Amino acid sequence: MRAIDLSNVTWRASSYSNSDGGECLEVADDLPSVVPVRDSKAPARGALVFQASTWAAFVAGVRDESPLG
């Protein structure tokens, strides 16, 4: 697997993160085929990188099970 340069991506807080800063998941939307995900409290730990289709399926599953959904 080749390395993906994440140094210039724009991170945004997930809509599922809470507003008090306790559980902050950040995602980067500006890559064409992958979605990097990281913990905003520990960005130096790196990111998990998912195929865009895999991330979309995960989000759809969360949305289907969410009481907010």
KEDOZA-810829 format. One record per atom (N, C-alpha, C): x, y, z; residue in one letter; atom name. Coordinates in steps of 0.05 Angstrom, whole numbers, plus 5000, padded with zeros to 4 digits. Example, Ala and Ser with C-alpha at 12.3 -4.5 7.8 and 13.67 -1.06 7.14 Angstrom:
KEDOZA-810829
{{5264; 4886; 5156}; 'A'; 'N'}
{{5246; 4910; 5156}; 'A'; 'CA'}
{{5264; 4934; 5156}; 'A'; 'C'}
{{5257; 4955; 5142}; 'S'; 'N'}
{{5273; 4979; 5143}; 'S'; 'CA'}
{{5258; 5001; 5157}; 'S'; 'C'}
This chain:
KEDOZA-810829
{{5017; 4976; 5000}; 'M'; 'N'}
{{5000; 5000; 5000}; 'M'; 'CA'}
{{5018; 5025; 5000}; 'M'; 'C'}
{{5011; 5044; 4984}; 'R'; 'N'}
{{5027; 5068; 4983}; 'R'; 'CA'}
{{5018; 5088; 5005}; 'R'; 'C'}
{{5037; 5104; 5013}; 'A'; 'N'}
{{5031; 5125; 5033}; 'A'; 'CA'}
{{5014; 5147; 5021}; 'A'; 'C'}
{{4997; 5158; 5037}; 'I'; 'N'}
{{4980; 5181; 5028}; 'I'; 'CA'}
{{4989; 5205; 5044}; 'I'; 'C'}
{{4995; 5226; 5029}; 'D'; 'N'}
{{5004; 5252; 5042}; 'D'; 'CA'}
{{4979; 5266; 5052}; 'D'; 'C'}
{{4977; 5269; 5078}; 'L'; 'N'}
{{4955; 5283; 5091}; 'L'; 'CA'}
{{4962; 5310; 5101}; 'L'; 'C'}
{{4986; 5320; 5094}; 'S'; 'N'}
{{4995; 5345; 5105}; 'S'; 'CA'}
{{4980; 5369; 5096}; 'S'; 'C'}
{{4966; 5368; 5073}; 'N'; 'N'}
{{4951; 5391; 5063}; 'N'; 'CA'}
{{4921; 5387; 5062}; 'N'; 'C'}
{{4911; 5366; 5075}; 'V'; 'N'}
{{4882; 5362; 5074}; 'V'; 'CA'}
{{4868; 5381; 5094}; 'V'; 'C'}
{{4843; 5386; 5089}; 'T'; 'N'}
{{4827; 5403; 5107}; 'T'; 'CA'}
{{4810; 5384; 5125}; 'T'; 'C'}
{{4815; 5386; 5151}; 'W'; 'N'}
{{4800; 5369; 5170}; 'W'; 'CA'}
{{4776; 5384; 5179}; 'W'; 'C'}
{{4754; 5369; 5184}; 'R'; 'N'}
{{4730; 5381; 5195}; 'R'; 'CA'}
{{4719; 5362; 5216}; 'R'; 'C'}
{{4706; 5373; 5237}; 'A'; 'N'}
{{4694; 5356; 5257}; 'A'; 'CA'}
{{4670; 5341; 5246}; 'A'; 'C'}
{{4668; 5317; 5253}; 'S'; 'N'}
{{4645; 5301; 5244}; 'S'; 'CA'}
{{4620; 5312; 5257}; 'S'; 'C'}
{{4598; 5309; 5243}; 'S'; 'N'}
{{4572; 5318; 5254}; 'S'; 'CA'}
{{4564; 5300; 5278}; 'S'; 'C'}
{{4576; 5277; 5281}; 'Y'; 'N'}
{{4571; 5259; 5303}; 'Y'; 'CA'}
{{4588; 5265; 5328}; 'Y'; 'C'}
{{4607; 5284; 5326}; 'S'; 'N'}
{{4623; 5291; 5349}; 'S'; 'CA'}
{{4606; 5308; 5367}; 'S'; 'C'}
{{4612; 5306; 5393}; 'N'; 'N'}
{{4595; 5323; 5412}; 'N'; 'CA'}
{{4606; 5351; 5413}; 'N'; 'C'}
{{4590; 5370; 5422}; 'S'; 'N'}
{{4596; 5398; 5421}; 'S'; 'CA'}
{{4614; 5407; 5444}; 'S'; 'C'}
{{4618; 5391; 5464}; 'D'; 'N'}
{{4635; 5400; 5487}; 'D'; 'CA'}
{{4664; 5393; 5484}; 'D'; 'C'}
{{4672; 5382; 5461}; 'G'; 'N'}
{{4700; 5377; 5456}; 'G'; 'CA'}
{{4710; 5350; 5467}; 'G'; 'C'}
{{4692; 5335; 5478}; 'G'; 'N'}
{{4701; 5309; 5490}; 'G'; 'CA'}
{{4706; 5287; 5470}; 'G'; 'C'}
{{4689; 5284; 5450}; 'E'; 'N'}
{{4692; 5263; 5431}; 'E'; 'CA'}
{{4692; 5274; 5403}; 'E'; 'C'}
{{4716; 5281; 5394}; 'C'; 'N'}
{{4718; 5295; 5369}; 'C'; 'CA'}
{{4731; 5277; 5347}; 'C'; 'C'}
{{4715; 5270; 5329}; 'L'; 'N'}
{{4724; 5255; 5306}; 'L'; 'CA'}
{{4726; 5274; 5283}; 'L'; 'C'}
{{4749; 5275; 5270}; 'E'; 'N'}
{{4753; 5292; 5247}; 'E'; 'CA'}
{{4756; 5276; 5221}; 'E'; 'C'}
{{4746; 5286; 5200}; 'V'; 'N'}
{{4748; 5273; 5174}; 'V'; 'CA'}
{{4758; 5293; 5153}; 'V'; 'C'}
{{4771; 5283; 5132}; 'A'; 'N'}
{{4780; 5300; 5110}; 'A'; 'CA'}
{{4764; 5291; 5085}; 'A'; 'C'}
{{4750; 5310; 5073}; 'D'; 'N'}
{{4733; 5304; 5050}; 'D'; 'CA'}
{{4745; 5309; 5023}; 'D'; 'C'}
{{4769; 5321; 5023}; 'D'; 'N'}
{{4780; 5331; 4998}; 'D'; 'CA'}
{{4798; 5312; 4982}; 'D'; 'C'}
{{4797; 5286; 4988}; 'L'; 'N'}
{{4811; 5266; 4973}; 'L'; 'CA'}
{{4791; 5250; 4956}; 'L'; 'C'}
{{4798; 5244; 4932}; 'P'; 'N'}
{{4778; 5232; 4914}; 'P'; 'CA'}
{{4768; 5204; 4921}; 'P'; 'C'}
{{4786; 5186; 4930}; 'S'; 'N'}
{{4777; 5158; 4933}; 'S'; 'CA'}
{{4780; 5148; 4962}; 'S'; 'C'}
{{4790; 5164; 4980}; 'V'; 'N'}
{{4794; 5155; 5007}; 'V'; 'CA'}
{{4784; 5176; 5027}; 'V'; 'C'}
{{4778; 5167; 5051}; 'V'; 'N'}
{{4769; 5186; 5073}; 'V'; 'CA'}
{{4787; 5181; 5097}; 'V'; 'C'}
{{4805; 5200; 5103}; 'P'; 'N'}
{{4821; 5197; 5128}; 'P'; 'CA'}
{{4804; 5206; 5152}; 'P'; 'C'}
{{4808; 5192; 5174}; 'V'; 'N'}
{{4793; 5198; 5199}; 'V'; 'CA'}
{{4813; 5199; 5221}; 'V'; 'C'}
{{4811; 5218; 5239}; 'R'; 'N'}
{{4829; 5220; 5262}; 'R'; 'CA'}
{{4816; 5230; 5287}; 'R'; 'C'}
{{4829; 5227; 5309}; 'D'; 'N'}
{{4820; 5238; 5335}; 'D'; 'CA'}
{{4831; 5266; 5337}; 'D'; 'C'}
{{4813; 5286; 5340}; 'S'; 'N'}
{{4823; 5314; 5341}; 'S'; 'CA'}
{{4839; 5320; 5366}; 'S'; 'C'}
{{4835; 5304; 5387}; 'K'; 'N'}
{{4850; 5308; 5412}; 'K'; 'CA'}
{{4878; 5297; 5410}; 'K'; 'C'}
{{4883; 5281; 5390}; 'A'; 'N'}
{{4910; 5269; 5387}; 'A'; 'CA'}
{{4917; 5266; 5357}; 'A'; 'C'}
{{4918; 5288; 5343}; 'P'; 'N'}
{{4923; 5287; 5314}; 'P'; 'CA'}
{{4951; 5276; 5307}; 'P'; 'C'}
{{4970; 5278; 5325}; 'A'; 'N'}
{{4997; 5268; 5319}; 'A'; 'CA'}
{{4998; 5237; 5318}; 'A'; 'C'}
{{4977; 5225; 5329}; 'R'; 'N'}
{{4976; 5196; 5328}; 'R'; 'CA'}
{{4970; 5185; 5300}; 'R'; 'C'}
{{4963; 5203; 5282}; 'G'; 'N'}
{{4958; 5194; 5255}; 'G'; 'CA'}
{{4928; 5190; 5249}; 'G'; 'C'}
{{4923; 5180; 5226}; 'A'; 'N'}
{{4895; 5177; 5217}; 'A'; 'CA'}
{{4891; 5148; 5207}; 'A'; 'C'}
{{4866; 5140; 5208}; 'L'; 'N'}
{{4858; 5116; 5194}; 'L'; 'CA'}
{{4847; 5124; 5167}; 'L'; 'C'}
{{4854; 5110; 5146}; 'V'; 'N'}
{{4846; 5117; 5119}; 'V'; 'CA'}
{{4828; 5095; 5108}; 'V'; 'C'}
{{4804; 5103; 5101}; 'F'; 'N'}
{{4784; 5084; 5090}; 'F'; 'CA'}
{{4779; 5089; 5061}; 'F'; 'C'}
{{4773; 5069; 5046}; 'Q'; 'N'}
{{4763; 5073; 5019}; 'Q'; 'CA'}
{{4737; 5088; 5021}; 'Q'; 'C'}
{{4732; 5106; 5003}; 'A'; 'N'}
{{4708; 5123; 5004}; 'A'; 'CA'}
{{4682; 5106; 5006}; 'A'; 'C'}
{{4681; 5085; 4991}; 'S'; 'N'}
{{4657; 5068; 4991}; 'S'; 'CA'}
{{4653; 5054; 5018}; 'S'; 'C'}
{{4675; 5046; 5031}; 'T'; 'N'}
{{4674; 5034; 5057}; 'T'; 'CA'}
{{4664; 5054; 5078}; 'T'; 'C'}
{{4675; 5078; 5077}; 'W'; 'N'}
{{4667; 5099; 5096}; 'W'; 'CA'}
{{4637; 5106; 5092}; 'W'; 'C'}
{{4628; 5108; 5067}; 'A'; 'N'}
{{4600; 5114; 5061}; 'A'; 'CA'}
{{4582; 5092; 5072}; 'A'; 'C'}
{{4590; 5067; 5070}; 'A'; 'N'}
{{4574; 5045; 5081}; 'A'; 'CA'}
{{4573; 5046; 5111}; 'A'; 'C'}
{{4595; 5053; 5124}; 'F'; 'N'}
{{4596; 5056; 5153}; 'F'; 'CA'}
{{4577; 5078; 5162}; 'F'; 'C'}
{{4580; 5101; 5149}; 'V'; 'N'}
{{4563; 5124; 5157}; 'V'; 'CA'}
{{4533; 5117; 5153}; 'V'; 'C'}
{{4527; 5104; 5131}; 'A'; 'N'}
{{4499; 5096; 5127}; 'A'; 'CA'}
{{4489; 5077; 5149}; 'A'; 'C'}
{{4506; 5059; 5157}; 'G'; 'N'}
{{4499; 5041; 5179}; 'G'; 'CA'}
{{4494; 5055; 5205}; 'G'; 'C'}
{{4512; 5074; 5211}; 'V'; 'N'}
{{4509; 5090; 5236}; 'V'; 'CA'}
{{4483; 5106; 5234}; 'V'; 'C'}
{{4478; 5118; 5211}; 'R'; 'N'}
{{4454; 5134; 5208}; 'R'; 'CA'}
{{4429; 5117; 5211}; 'R'; 'C'}
{{4429; 5093; 5201}; 'D'; 'N'}
{{4406; 5075; 5203}; 'D'; 'CA'}
{{4400; 5067; 5232}; 'D'; 'C'}
{{4422; 5065; 5249}; 'E'; 'N'}
{{4419; 5057; 5276}; 'E'; 'CA'}
{{4417; 5080; 5296}; 'E'; 'C'}
{{4421; 5104; 5287}; 'S'; 'N'}
{{4422; 5127; 5305}; 'S'; 'CA'}
{{4394; 5137; 5312}; 'S'; 'C'}
{{4390; 5143; 5337}; 'P'; 'N'}
{{4364; 5155; 5345}; 'P'; 'CA'}
{{4361; 5183; 5333}; 'P'; 'C'}
{{4383; 5195; 5324}; 'L'; 'N'}
{{4382; 5221; 5311}; 'L'; 'CA'}
{{4374; 5219; 5282}; 'L'; 'C'}
{{4379; 5196; 5271}; 'G'; 'N'}
{{4377; 5191; 5244}; 'G'; 'CA'}
{{4359; 5193; 5224}; 'G'; 'C'}
